[in-house]
Amino acid sequence: MRQIEMMTMAIAKLLFGKDGEAYDLKEVSNQGQSSELRQKLTALLREGQLGEAENLLFFELDKGDERTLAVAVDFYKQANTFSDRELEAQGFTRTELWEGLGEVVKRYGLYIPGFWDEP
């Protein structure tokens, strides 16, 4: 859990030049179409539909738009707050969250040493 949290902060700092602790990804992801996507993802997470939310996220990913990347990082940050029991009830594990975040990073062409290791 902590590893995913630290990685989302590192990505925010790397991409947006902000301090991971103080930086709110919502600041970037609340612009234009990315705001609508973020709202949909948050609603799906609240409804316990993590799988559907992740599918929507990957459908909407746009390599050229850092705001969509911010939405993706924020999504995994939110999903990481679920307990292991909540994740399991939705057919997910923390490892799958890590892998999903890794796939997002890979799609945006970022290389972060050590990222591909298991959490």
Stockholm file with secondary structure:
# STOCKHOLM 1.0

chainA/1-119         MRQIEMMTMAIAKLLFGKDGEAYDLKEVSNQGQSSELRQKLTALLREGQLGEAENLLFFELDKGDERTLAVAVDFYKQANTFSDRELEAQGFTRTELWEGLGEVVKRYGLYIPGFWDEP
#=GR chainA/1-119 SS CHHHHHHHHHHHHHHHCCCTTTCCTHHHHTSHHHHHHHHHHHHHHHTTCHHHHHHHHHHHCCTTCHHHHHHHHHHHHHHTTSCHHHHHHTTCCHHHHHHHHHHHHHHTTCCCTTTTSCC
#=GC SS_cons         CHHHHHHHHHHHHHHHCCCTTTCCTHHHHTSHHHHHHHHHHHHHHHTTCHHHHHHHHHHHCCTTCHHHHHHHHHHHHHHTTSCHHHHHHTTCCHHHHHHHHHHHHHHTTCCCTTTTSCC
//
